[in-house]
Amino acid sequence: MVKITVIGTGYVGLVSGACLADFGNTVICVDSNSEKIKALRDGVIPIFEPGLDEVVSRNVREGRLSFSGSLAAPVKGSQAVFIAVGTPPREDGSADLSHVEQAAREIGGAVESYTVVVDKSTVPIGTARKVRNWIGEELARRGADIPFDVVSNPEFLREGSAVFDFTHPDRVVIGGESPRAREIMKEVYRSLYLNETPYIETGPETAEMIKYASNAFLAVKITFINEIANLCEKFAADVQDVANAMGRDGRIGAKFLHPGPGYGGSCFPKDTRALAKAGRDGRSPLTLVEAAIAANERQKELMVEKIESGLGASLKGKTIAVLGLAFKSNTDDMRESPAIAICRGLVEKGACLRISDPAAMKEASWRFDSIKDSIYRAGDEYDAVKGAHTLAILTPWNQYRNLDLERIKELLLPPEKPGALPCFFDLRNIYRRKEVEEAGFEYFGIGK
Ligand code: UDX
């Protein structure tokens, strides 16, 4: 058992803190936002992450997990301090490290005995060395000679399955050369280490590179299948059969070959831009990643064009039901969601929108502020379709997978052209063309 402080109670920090406690460690999660800490102490989980509330409440109840608004005391009593603060992208694509630096300096100002400082946030390659310097500067300022080590321990959590991903990782990566630090980290992850989870010990820059390279590769893989899907449409080929056959090749793998409106989220867009910038700065450009970034932006524009050409008329004055706003299902997160660019694009072409999402409507209220006059916030997917000319599915929520197509058809406005069928835009390929056409729609998928 290790005494741990986790700084930052966002997606990464809260999931990491709760799961590290579940591994048997004693964990204090710290956040400077006192409202967040009060909510957590009241058992209110500020993020939509399936299963997290249960892990948090169980570990609080069993005395392994607690929350604090101040950092000094928890750090003084910890053997390992995890930095899990935000590293938002700057204009030039590089990561803003100000929160990491602040945390590092506060740690340097508080430590009183040997401590392993763990970079859990996704940070640019070389940050672990910077964290070491920032802590060293604070110790020097105090005139304190206290030993410490810094390791990089990147997370590979997918939103919507973060608890599962933390407790069943494909691998644990520890980036740090110090044997003393490695021993403590093995103890932190003892329950995973004992059940043969691949446990990789390497240098800090290598661990930081593993994180960026993994995320960027996944983003490139998604972009690849999106472009293959676009090409399939030119040849009436079926991208789902293409992806299925491709994925049977063990060297390719079946996952992350689902075409869609473009990748979003708080990681892929940020991490691809940060890695591309690192490539430019290092004069070793990541040309594939740069191309994927551009292609991903283009994919969102292509979705707007698909809807306009599918309707066969100008979007001016058309009402479109938008089903799904979150960047993926099982999350309320709309950060860099393709729905943002697509909805704005549709409104710019004169459309009015009836939007619906099972979890993201709250976030949508401020994200669509600039186009709010063209938006009706529907109660659910059927309310969204009521009086619309067409519907577009942007997020593959389970509840959108079995829509009552007859009811949808009745709720839609009748097509303006006599004999025309209402259009059904399935931008996540969650329906079979045949099923939708038999229900009396003109079906538009992606790549099929
Ligand atoms: C990602 C990585 O998967 C995770 O390992 C890392 O730690 C953080 O970033 P996340 O962003 O939460 O996780 O979601 P993910 O499930 O990877 O999806 C990212 C985006 O890609 C979503 O917009 C999703 O809709 C899209 N996507 C994913 C596709 O368009 N097609 C796919 O086949 C898979």
Boltz pocket constraint, residues with backbone or C-beta under 6 A from the ligand:
constraints:
  - pocket:
      binder: B
      contacts: [[A, 155], [A, 156], [A, 157], [A, 158], [A, 159], [A, 160], [A, 215], [A, 218], [A, 222], [A, 255], [A, 256], [A, 257], [A, 258], [A, 259], [A, 260], [A, 261], [A, 262], [A, 263], [A, 264], [A, 265], [A, 266], [A, 267], [A, 268], [A, 327], [A, 328]]
      max_distance: 6.0
